[in-house]
């Protein structure tokens, strides 16, 4: 069992499902709009391919999201969530600013993580 270096509450157990709740910034209800829910689902599926984990279940609420995931062997749930949040934020900002974006497997806004 590996402890996260900054938090005694974070445990990384191999082959275990984890339940994660994440809130939007200042609990703003971004997900009241269907387009942002759809974007999040796209990002979640893309991240699943990129980081090789299982999505067991998810629930999108207006200002928070619940996920039940099972990480693979290479990435832990902190790395998965970091990638998911980073990519969703970038693509959300591109969408509301009218910028197009094209992604491919291996595309992650954190370029240090290589496949």
Secondary structure, 3 states (H helix, E strand, C coil): CEEECCEEEEEECCCCEEEEEEECHHHCCHHHCHHHHHHHHHHHHHHHHHHCCEEEEEEECCCEEEEEEECCCCCCHHHHHHHHHHHHHHHHHHHHCCCCCCCCCCCCCCCCCCC
